[in-house]
């Protein structure tokens, strides 16, 4: 049976509310699978030192006593210089640490020996905080230890003055409650006073919120918030990962931050795919010792106790290979390598510019080293290696000229910037006239929505170029992203536009993962801290809705009907953004975003007669009084159940609102056969004239089955003829997927006036 005859059509009839003469729009989708929505991933800080980069996921909120670093290498580890000593000497001791590879050995030569850390800790809640320290002493020590913490600059307020402690010859952990805490206060004096002479050992000094203690490294409040978000992927990455070593990120000597094993553990707990971004700086062992380090890395992920890397993992307490319990595993070969020294990347040509050729040599040497590890190769079906993005622009993120050299690359995916329109700049040069004006914001969002087709078209071009050059599809990996105007970060308007963008990118069938940026850090934080409670911004709200309600296989879809004109340039775009998914052909999710920031839209679902659908559906509607709200508490989130879904029930999508419809039915899904990289038999055809203003002829095959897609990836025509008529089509680039038997090819046609 011809695949085209098996397609079941579903139409969504859209009409303007309260207007009897409103034009109708139709969103149509079929049972052809283009890809999969595995959910939005989460980028969360993975570091714990120095303290200003502390990961909120870490239980210990103030990492000022882990003592794993080289005390003599202050340049590499500036936090070591925060310790001040008087009336004694301090050295690193590796003979018998409390945990990790070393502790601090302090030899006091009299009373009032002092150890002080001058870094600051800011209190985000007035809930109970605890301070703990591990101590032991040699037999020659005669004296006591006490701890004082407080703020000496504002009111000289003490948070802790402990009683005198007499250390024993064995390690013991001493824990104290902190008092006098108010939100906004901070500690700037943290003293460990040694009163006496002799040798004292100190380790594992930390401060944390008592309610966050789960009995492991992870903060309960953050884990709970991530469980609410349900991230499809957990990313150990962003630029700081570029200058971290394998040796610094594995083994028992790195309790000051997560090990890779810890990261996989928390990813599995969250039912998320682990993602690890490896170091690409010239100071890292990944670059300096490429073959050996990547071999160890591959063994660490997949090897048993007989391998060197497996032994390192087992020393952390993870006996089973890390990939064993992961359904998928992502390895990023650096992040934003194009940033060079500013991003901790070290691939330079003679003129000082970042060299993609040098980066590729490093990357493929690393991949080759991993492929030479038998256990890694045996698990390769679940591991995907991602090349770093090469620009802030989707269209330029992987150098097209390099792709077109037709070198066969060993990696699997291409990382693209997920920022809509660029990184840390206004989208596509859109002016920001007045950040406080609701009208100015509406124009800003409207112009940005109108730019989505342009960006998506660039992505399609990149997808096609890579597929032809590599002989395989190379999915896009949005390593991080949001809209980039920080004046509006995480507000509802940004959230609606960015989710619209994600859905459009997914509908081209080539977006493997979008990753939200960032959990708590920087101007793009998805949550905020309210007296120790993490609360959601609208970007978080729409992200978790996307993750909870729309995961599944992406069905091919298109939209036709009334269009909205952009403020300038005459660009037109559909009133609604949309994505339809189904994991199994039985359960369906349709997510709609209203691109009209002035009017609501009404929706009717017209179901096909040859399929069976239930009358029951669940409708979740997210809206607000305006698009400037920046807290979930400002949103209206309503979930309703209806029992007349298949009877043309009218459903309203509020202005700048989002609606998700979940319903059930019986529709036979057809796996896409349009990925030319999966076909060994490729057609050789000639298309003429090209460019054309009317009719084209396909030469080299008889009566092919041809599908025509516009620049948005929407199917607009199906033909079984060698002649296709483009009369009446808008000028632009169209993609043709041409089938004949089991053979396939993809071609472009340019339509001119």
LOTIZA-391499 format. One line per field, with one value per residue (C-alpha): residue in three letters; x, y, z. Coordinates in steps of 0.25 Angstrom, whole numbers, plus 5000, padded with zeros to 4 digits. Each point is the difference from the previous one (the first is absolute). Last residue first. Layout:
BEGIN
r = (ALA	...)
xx = (X	...)
yy = (Y	...)
zz = (Z	...)
end
This chain:
BEGIN
r = (UNK	UNK	UNK	UNK	UNK	UNK	UNK	UNK	UNK	UNK	UNK	UNK	UNK	UNK	UNK	UNK	UNK	UNK	UNK	UNK	UNK	UNK	UNK	UNK	UNK	UNK	UNK	UNK	UNK	UNK	UNK	UNK	UNK	UNK	UNK	UNK	UNK	UNK	UNK	UNK	UNK	UNK	UNK	UNK	UNK	UNK	UNK	UNK	UNK	UNK	UNK	UNK	UNK	UNK	UNK	UNK	UNK	UNK	UNK	UNK	UNK	UNK	UNK	UNK	UNK	UNK	UNK	UNK	UNK	UNK	UNK	UNK	UNK	UNK	UNK	UNK	UNK	UNK	UNK	UNK	UNK	UNK	UNK	UNK	UNK	UNK	UNK	UNK	UNK	UNK	UNK	UNK	UNK	UNK	UNK	UNK	UNK	UNK	UNK	UNK	UNK	UNK	UNK	UNK	UNK	UNK	UNK	UNK	UNK	UNK	UNK	UNK	UNK	UNK	UNK	UNK	UNK	UNK	UNK	UNK	UNK	UNK	UNK	UNK	UNK	UNK	UNK	UNK	UNK	UNK	UNK	UNK	UNK	UNK	UNK	UNK	UNK	UNK	UNK	UNK	UNK	UNK	UNK	UNK	UNK	UNK	UNK	UNK	UNK	UNK	UNK	UNK	UNK	UNK	UNK	UNK	UNK	UNK	UNK	UNK	UNK	UNK	UNK	UNK	UNK	UNK	UNK	UNK	UNK	UNK	UNK	UNK	UNK	UNK	UNK	UNK	UNK	UNK	UNK	UNK	UNK	UNK	UNK	UNK	UNK	UNK	UNK	UNK	UNK	UNK	UNK	UNK	UNK	UNK	UNK	UNK	UNK	UNK	UNK	UNK	UNK	UNK	UNK	UNK	UNK	UNK	UNK	UNK	UNK	UNK	UNK	UNK	UNK	UNK	UNK	UNK	UNK	UNK	UNK	UNK	UNK	UNK	UNK	UNK	UNK	UNK	UNK	UNK	UNK	UNK	UNK	UNK	UNK	UNK	UNK	UNK	UNK	UNK	UNK	UNK	UNK	UNK	UNK	UNK	UNK	UNK	UNK	UNK	UNK	UNK	UNK	UNK	UNK	UNK	UNK	UNK	UNK	UNK	UNK	UNK	UNK	UNK	UNK	UNK	UNK	UNK	UNK	UNK	UNK	UNK	UNK	UNK	UNK	UNK	UNK	UNK	UNK	UNK	UNK	UNK	UNK	UNK	UNK	UNK	UNK	UNK	UNK	UNK	UNK	UNK	UNK	UNK	UNK	UNK	UNK	UNK	UNK	UNK	UNK	UNK	UNK	UNK	UNK	UNK	UNK	UNK	UNK	UNK	UNK	UNK	UNK	UNK	UNK	UNK	UNK	UNK	UNK	UNK	UNK	UNK	UNK	UNK	UNK	UNK	UNK	UNK	UNK	UNK	UNK	UNK	UNK	UNK	UNK	UNK	UNK	UNK	UNK	UNK	UNK	UNK	UNK	UNK	UNK	UNK	UNK	UNK	UNK	UNK	UNK	UNK	UNK	UNK	UNK	UNK	UNK	UNK	UNK	UNK	UNK	UNK	UNK	UNK	UNK	UNK	UNK	UNK	UNK	UNK	UNK	UNK	UNK	UNK	UNK	UNK	UNK	UNK	UNK	UNK	UNK	UNK	UNK	UNK	UNK	UNK	UNK	UNK	UNK	UNK	UNK	UNK	UNK	UNK	UNK	UNK	UNK	UNK	UNK	UNK	UNK	UNK	UNK	UNK	UNK	UNK	UNK	UNK	UNK	UNK	UNK	UNK	UNK	UNK	UNK	UNK	UNK	UNK	UNK	UNK	UNK	UNK	UNK	UNK	UNK	UNK	UNK	UNK	UNK	UNK	UNK	UNK	UNK	UNK	UNK	UNK	UNK	UNK	UNK	UNK	UNK	UNK	UNK	UNK	UNK	UNK	UNK	UNK	UNK	UNK	UNK	UNK	UNK	UNK	UNK	UNK	UNK	UNK	UNK	UNK	UNK	UNK	UNK	UNK	UNK	UNK	UNK	UNK	UNK	UNK	UNK	UNK	UNK	UNK	UNK	UNK	UNK	UNK	UNK	UNK	UNK	UNK	UNK	UNK	UNK	UNK	UNK	UNK	UNK	UNK	UNK	UNK	UNK	UNK	UNK	UNK	UNK	UNK	UNK	UNK	UNK	UNK	UNK	UNK	UNK	UNK	UNK	UNK	UNK	UNK	UNK	UNK	UNK	UNK	UNK	UNK	UNK	UNK	UNK	UNK	UNK	UNK	UNK	UNK	UNK	UNK	UNK	UNK	UNK	UNK	UNK	UNK	UNK	UNK	UNK	UNK	UNK	UNK	UNK	UNK	UNK	UNK	UNK	UNK	UNK	UNK	UNK	UNK	UNK	UNK	UNK	UNK	UNK	UNK	UNK	UNK	UNK	UNK	UNK	UNK	UNK	UNK	UNK	UNK	UNK	UNK	UNK	UNK	UNK	UNK	UNK	UNK	UNK	UNK	UNK	UNK	UNK	UNK	UNK	UNK	UNK	UNK	UNK	UNK	UNK	UNK	UNK	UNK	UNK	UNK	UNK	UNK	UNK	UNK	UNK	UNK	UNK	UNK	UNK	UNK	UNK	UNK	UNK	UNK	UNK	UNK	UNK	UNK	UNK	UNK	UNK	UNK	UNK	UNK	UNK	UNK	UNK	UNK	UNK	UNK	UNK	UNK	UNK	UNK	UNK	UNK	UNK	UNK	UNK	UNK	UNK	UNK	UNK	UNK	UNK	UNK	UNK	UNK	UNK	UNK	UNK	UNK	UNK	UNK	UNK	UNK	UNK	UNK	UNK	UNK	UNK	UNK	UNK	UNK	UNK	UNK	UNK	UNK	UNK	UNK	UNK	UNK	UNK	UNK	UNK	UNK	UNK	UNK	UNK	UNK	UNK	UNK	UNK	UNK	UNK	UNK	UNK	UNK	UNK	UNK	UNK	UNK	UNK	UNK	UNK	UNK	UNK	UNK	UNK	UNK	UNK	UNK	UNK	UNK	UNK	UNK	UNK	UNK	UNK	UNK	UNK	UNK	UNK	UNK	UNK	UNK	UNK	UNK	UNK	UNK	UNK	UNK	UNK	UNK	UNK	UNK	UNK	UNK	UNK	UNK	UNK	UNK	UNK	UNK	UNK	UNK	UNK	UNK	UNK	UNK	UNK	UNK	UNK	UNK	UNK	UNK	UNK	UNK	UNK	UNK	UNK	UNK	UNK	UNK	UNK	UNK	UNK	UNK	UNK	UNK	UNK	UNK	UNK	UNK	UNK)
xx = (5034	5010	4998	5013	4999	5009	5002	4999	5002	4994	5001	4991	4990	5002	4999	5003	5000	4999	5004	4995	5008	4993	4990	4986	4992	4989	5006	5010	4995	5007	5003	5006	4987	4996	4999	4997	4999	5001	5008	5005	5015	4999	5008	4988	5000	4997	4997	5004	4996	5007	4993	5013	5014	5012	4993	4991	4993	4997	4988	4998	5010	5012	5014	5002	4995	5002	5002	5010	5000	5009	4992	5007	5000	5007	4989	5001	5008	4988	4991	4987	4995	4992	4994	4985	4991	4986	4990	4991	4995	5003	5000	5009	4998	5011	4996	5010	4997	5004	4986	4991	4998	4986	4994	4988	4995	4998	4994	5013	5002	4987	5004	5008	5011	5005	5014	5002	5013	4998	5013	5005	5004	5009	5008	5006	4987	5003	4991	4987	4988	5005	4998	5003	4989	5000	4990	4997	4992	4989	4991	5010	5005	4999	5006	4994	4991	5011	4998	4997	5005	4995	5008	4997	5010	5002	5004	5011	5013	4997	5011	4991	5008	4994	5005	4992	5003	4995	4999	4997	5010	5011	5008	4991	5004	4994	5007	4994	5002	4987	4996	5009	5011	5001	5013	4996	5013	4995	4990	4998	4988	4991	4995	4986	5000	5010	5008	5009	5003	5009	4998	5011	5001	4998	5001	4989	4994	5010	5012	4993	4993	5013	5006	4987	5001	5016	4999	4988	5009	4999	5003	5012	4997	5011	4994	4995	5011	4998	4998	5002	5013	5003	5008	5010	4999	4988	4995	5006	4999	4990	5005	4994	5003	5000	4995	4999	4986	4997	4988	5010	5006	4985	4997	5013	4997	4985	5006	5009	4989	4991	5011	5005	4986	4998	5012	5013	5009	4993	5011	5010	4997	5006	4988	5004	5010	5010	5007	4989	5005	4996	5000	5010	4994	5009	5007	5010	4999	4986	4995	5008	4996	4985	5000	5007	4990	4989	5006	5001	4985	4997	5007	4992	4987	5003	5002	4985	4999	5011	4993	4987	5008	5007	4987	4993	5011	4999	4985	5002	5010	5011	5010	4999	5005	5007	5004	5000	5014	4997	4996	5007	5014	5005	5001	4993	4986	4993	5010	5001	5015	5002	5007	5002	4997	5006	5016	5009	5000	5001	5007	4991	5007	4986	4999	5012	4994	4987	5008	4991	4993	4998	4985	4997	5007	5009	5011	5008	4992	5008	4999	4991	5003	4988	5001	4988	5004	5015	4998	5009	5010	5002	5002	5010	5009	5005	4988	5004	5013	4994	4990	5011	5009	4987	4998	5015	5001	4986	5004	5013	4991	4991	5011	4998	5007	5014	5005	5008	4988	4994	4993	5000	4986	4998	4989	5007	5012	4992	4986	4998	5001	4986	4999	5010	4999	4986	4998	4985	4995	4987	4991	5010	5000	5012	5007	5007	5007	4996	5008	4998	5006	5009	5012	4992	5000	5015	5001	4992	5009	5012	4993	4999	4988	4991	4999	4989	5000	5014	5005	4996	5006	5013	5002	4996	5011	5011	4997	4998	5011	5002	4987	4991	5010	4997	5009	4998	4985	4990	4994	4988	4985	4993	4985	4992	4986	4989	4992	5002	5007	5008	5005	5004	5008	5006	5005	5006	5007	5006	5005	4992	5008	5009	5000	5010	5011	4992	5000	4995	4999	5013	5007	4991	5005	4991	5003	4989	4990	4999	4994	4987	5000	4995	4986	4988	4991	4985	4998	4988	4997	4994	5011	5010	4993	5000	5015	5002	4994	5006	5014	5009	5013	4994	4992	4988	5004	4992	4992	5013	5005	5015	5013	5013	5014	5003	5014	5009	5012	5006	5015	5006	4998	4988	4988	4997	4989	4992	4995	4989	4998	4992	4986	4989	4986	4990	4990	5001	5009	5003	5003	5009	4998	5013	5006	5013	5005	5011	5013	5008	5011	4990	4997	4996	4989	4998	4986	4995	4998	4990	4992	5007	4995	5011	4989	5003	5015	5003	4990	5001	5007	5008	5006	5007	5012	5007	5013	5012	5004	5011	4991	4996	4987	4987	4989	4989	4991	4986	4991	4985	4989	4986	4991	5002	5001	5009	5012	5013	5013	5013	5014	5010	5005	5007	5009	5006	5010	4996	5009	5013	5008	4988	5003	4988	4998	4989	4994	5004	4995	4985	4993	5005	5014	5011	5014	4997	5003	5000	5008	4997	5010	4998	4998	4991	4994	4991	4991	4995	5012	4995	4987	5009	5003	5008	5008	5000	5008	5008	4987	4998	4985	4992	4998	4985	4999	4993	4989	4988	4987	5003	4988	5004	4988	5002	5013	5010	5006	5003	5006	5012	4997	4987	4998	4989	4991	4987	4997	4986	4995	4986	4993	5002	4992	5003	5002	4993	4989	4989	4986	4995	4998	4991	4999	4988	4997	4986	4997	4991	4987	4992	5010	4999	5012	5009	4999	5010	4996	5010	5001	5004	5005	5003	5011	5000	4997	5013	5008	4996	4995)
yy = (5142	4990	4986	4993	4984	4992	4985	4988	4986	4987	4985	4989	5001	5013	5012	5015	5009	5014	5013	5013	5013	5014	5007	4997	4989	5004	4991	4990	4989	4986	4991	4986	4996	4994	5013	5004	5015	5010	4992	5010	5000	5015	5003	4993	4985	4992	4985	4992	4986	4997	4997	4996	5003	5008	5013	5008	5012	5013	5010	5014	5011	4991	5000	4989	4996	4989	4989	4988	4987	4990	4993	4994	4986	4998	5008	5004	5013	5004	5002	5001	4986	5005	4990	4998	5001	4993	5008	4996	5010	5008	5014	5010	5015	5010	5015	5012	5014	5013	5003	4989	4986	4997	4986	4997	4985	4995	4987	4992	5007	4999	4994	5012	5001	5013	5005	5014	5008	5015	5006	5011	4989	4994	5013	5010	5007	5009	4992	5006	4995	4986	4987	4985	4990	4985	4992	4985	4992	4990	4998	4989	4998	4990	5002	4999	5012	5010	5009	5015	5007	5014	5011	5015	5010	5011	5014	5011	4992	4991	4989	4991	4988	4986	4986	4988	4987	4987	4986	4988	5001	4996	5011	5011	5014	5013	5013	5014	5014	5008	5013	4995	5009	5012	5009	5014	5006	5007	4997	4985	4996	4989	4989	4994	4986	4988	4992	4988	4987	4988	4993	5001	4987	5002	5010	5010	5001	5000	5005	5012	5003	5000	5010	5009	5002	5001	5011	5006	5002	4989	5001	4993	5001	5005	5013	5003	4995	5002	4990	5000	5008	5007	5012	4992	4987	4993	4989	5005	4999	4989	4990	4996	4986	4991	5011	4994	4998	5013	5001	5000	5013	5006	4995	5006	5013	5000	4997	5012	5009	4995	5001	5014	5006	4993	5005	4992	5011	5013	5010	4989	5000	4987	4991	4986	4990	4989	4989	4999	4987	4999	4986	4995	4992	4991	5000	5010	5010	4999	4999	5011	5010	4996	5002	5014	5004	4996	5008	5012	4999	4999	5013	5007	4994	5004	5015	5003	4995	5010	5012	4996	4999	5014	5006	4995	5005	5014	5000	4995	5011	4999	4994	5013	5000	4987	4999	4987	4997	4985	4997	5010	4996	4990	4988	5001	5000	4990	4994	4985	5000	4988	4987	4991	4985	4986	5001	4992	5011	4995	5011	5006	5013	5005	4999	5009	5010	5000	5003	4995	5010	5009	4999	4999	5012	5001	4994	4987	4990	4989	4986	4991	4985	4991	4987	4990	4992	5001	4991	4988	5011	5005	4987	4997	5013	5004	5008	5009	5003	5002	5010	5008	5000	5005	5012	5004	5000	5007	5011	5002	5001	5010	5009	5011	5013	5003	5002	4987	4992	4998	4989	5003	5001	5006	5009	5013	4992	4996	5004	4991	4988	5003	4988	4988	4986	4997	4986	4996	4987	4992	4991	5001	4988	4993	5013	5002	4987	4993	5001	5014	5003	5011	4990	4992	5011	5001	4985	5000	5011	4990	4988	4987	5005	5001	5011	5008	5015	4999	4992	5010	5011	4993	4998	5015	5003	4991	5005	5015	5002	5015	5003	4991	5002	5015	5011	5002	5002	4990	4994	4990	5003	4989	4997	4990	4997	5003	4990	5010	4989	4996	5015	5000	4988	5004	5013	4993	4991	5012	5005	5011	5011	5002	4985	4998	4991	4987	4999	5008	5014	5006	4989	5001	5015	5012	5012	4999	4996	5014	5004	4993	4985	4989	4999	4993	4995	4998	5009	4996	5015	4995	4990	5012	5008	4988	4998	5015	4999	4987	5005	4989	4995	4989	4998	5008	5013	5011	5003	5003	5011	4999	5004	4992	4996	4986	4999	5005	4993	5006	5000	5006	5012	5007	5008	4997	5009	4997	5013	5003	5015	5005	4993	5006	5006	5002	4990	5001	4991	5002	4986	4989	4985	4993	4986	4994	4988	4991	4995	4992	5005	5009	5014	5009	5009	5014	5004	5006	5014	5000	5010	5013	5014	5011	5009	5000	4998	4989	4990	4987	4987	4995	4986	4995	4990	4996	4997	4991	4993	4990	4988	5004	5006	4998	5009	4999	5013	5003	5013	4999	5009	5001	5008	5015	4998	5005	5003	5005	4993	5008	4997	5004	4986	5000	4991	5005	4996	5007	4992	4995	4994	4994	4989	4999	4988	5003	4987	4992	4990	5000	4998	5001	5000	4990	5002	5010	5013	5014	5010	5011	5006	5007	5013	5006	4994	5006	4991	5007	4997	4986	5006	5004	4986	5001	5012	4996	4988	4998	4995	4990	4997	4990	5008	4999	5011	5012	4995	5008	4994	4986	4992	5002	5002	5015	4999	5009	5010	5011	4990	4996	4989	4992	4998	4993	5012	4995	4999	4993	4992	5002	4987	4988	5006	4989	5001	5001	4990	4999	4998	5013	5014	5011	5014	5007	5015	5006	5014	5008	5004	4997	5007	4997	4991	4999	4987	4988	4986	4989	4990	4985	4993	4985	4996	4986	5004	5009	4987	4993	4986)
zz = (4962	5004	5006	5004	5001	5009	5000	5009	4995	5002	4996	5006	4988	4994	5010	4999	5012	4994	5008	4996	4999	4998	4992	5004	4992	4990	4989	5006	4991	5001	4989	5002	5006	5013	5008	5014	5004	5012	5010	5010	5003	5003	4987	4992	4998	4987	5000	4988	4996	4987	4987	4992	5005	4994	4997	5009	4992	5006	4997	5004	5003	5001	5005	4997	4986	5001	5011	4997	5008	5007	5010	5012	5005	5013	5008	5014	4996	4991	5012	4994	5003	5012	5009	4998	5012	4999	5006	5012	5009	5013	5004	5006	4996	5004	5000	5001	5000	4994	4998	5005	4993	5000	4997	4992	5001	4986	5005	5003	5013	5006	5014	5004	5011	5005	5004	5004	5002	5001	5002	5010	5010	4989	5001	4990	4994	4988	4990	5006	5008	5000	4993	5001	4995	5002	4993	5003	4990	5000	4988	4996	4986	4989	4986	4986	5002	5003	5012	4999	5012	5003	5005	5004	4999	5010	4996	5002	5002	4988	4999	5008	5004	4998	5006	4994	5008	4996	5006	4991	4989	5009	5005	4994	4997	4993	5001	4997	4998	4997	4992	4988	4995	4991	4997	4994	5004	5013	5011	4995	4993	5006	4991	4998	4996	4998	5010	4998	5008	5000	5013	5011	5008	5015	5011	5001	5013	5011	4993	4993	5012	5008	4989	5000	5015	5001	4989	5009	5012	5011	5015	5007	5015	5009	5004	4985	4991	4985	4989	4985	5000	4987	5006	5007	5008	5006	4990	4987	4988	4995	4991	4987	4996	4987	4991	4985	4997	4994	5010	5011	4996	4999	5014	5006	4994	5005	5014	4999	4996	5011	5011	4995	5001	5014	5006	5001	4996	4995	5002	4997	4986	4995	4998	5006	4997	5004	4993	4989	4994	4985	4994	4990	4990	4992	4987	5005	4989	4996	5014	5005	4989	5002	5015	4998	4990	5009	5011	4992	4997	5014	5003	4989	5005	5014	4996	5000	5015	5003	4993	5008	5013	4999	4995	5013	5008	4995	5003	5014	5002	5011	4991	4991	4985	5000	4985	4993	4995	4997	5014	5009	5005	5011	4990	4987	4993	5009	5009	4998	4995	4992	5004	4988	5002	4998	5000	4990	4989	4986	4992	4990	4998	5000	5015	5001	4991	5008	5013	5011	5009	4987	4998	5015	5003	5013	4992	4999	5009	5006	4994	5007	5003	5002	5009	5000	4988	5004	5011	4994	4995	5014	5006	4988	5002	4987	4997	5012	4994	4986	5006	5007	4987	4993	5010	5000	4985	4999	5009	4992	4987	5007	5003	5010	4996	5004	4986	5001	5003	5013	5008	5014	5006	5014	4995	5000	4994	4988	4999	4988	5010	5004	5009	5000	4993	5006	5004	5001	5006	4997	5008	5012	5010	4994	4994	5014	5000	5013	5013	5002	5014	4996	5000	4990	4990	5001	4999	4987	4994	5002	4995	5007	5009	4988	4989	4995	5005	5007	4988	4990	5009	5002	4985	4998	5010	4994	4985	5003	5010	4999	4995	5009	5011	5001	4999	4985	5002	4994	5012	4999	5000	5007	4997	5008	4995	5011	5008	5012	5008	4988	4998	5015	4998	4987	5006	5012	4991	4992	5014	5006	5007	5012	5003	4989	5005	5000	4984	4989	4996	5003	4993	4987	5000	5000	4991	4990	5011	5005	4986	5002	5004	5009	4993	5005	4990	4998	5012	5009	5004	5013	5002	4998	5012	5009	4997	5002	5014	5004	4998	4995	5006	5008	5013	4994	5007	4994	5012	5008	4991	4998	5005	4998	5005	4995	5006	5012	5006	5013	5004	5012	5009	5006	4996	4985	4995	4988	4994	4990	4999	4988	5002	4993	5003	4989	5006	5015	5009	5015	5003	4994	5004	5003	4995	5005	4991	5007	4995	5010	5009	5007	4998	5013	4995	5007	4999	4987	4996	4989	4992	5006	4996	4999	4996	4986	4997	5010	4994	5007	5003	5012	5002	5011	5002	5013	5006	5001	4987	5001	4999	4986	4998	4992	4994	4990	4999	4999	5000	4999	4995	5005	4991	4998	4986	4988	5009	4993	5003	4999	4998	5011	5005	5013	5007	5014	5010	5012	5010	4996	4989	4992	4990	4990	4991	4990	4993	4988	4990	5002	5014	5015	4994	5005	4994	4990	5008	4993	5008	5010	5010	5013	5008	4988	4988	4989	4991	4988	4991	4999	4992	4989	4995	4987	5004	5015	4996	5013	5008	4990	5001	5007	5013	5001	5009	4994	4992	5005	4996	5002	4995	4986	4990	5002	4993	5006	4990	5010	5009	4991	5000	5000	4985	4993	4997	4994	4985	4999	4989	4992	4997	4992	4988	4989	4985	4987	5003	4989	5005	4995	5004	4995	5007	4993	5001	4998	4997	5009	4995	5013	5009	5015	5000	4988	4994	4999	4994	5004	4990	5001	4988	5000	4991	4994	4986	5000	5004	4987	5004)
end
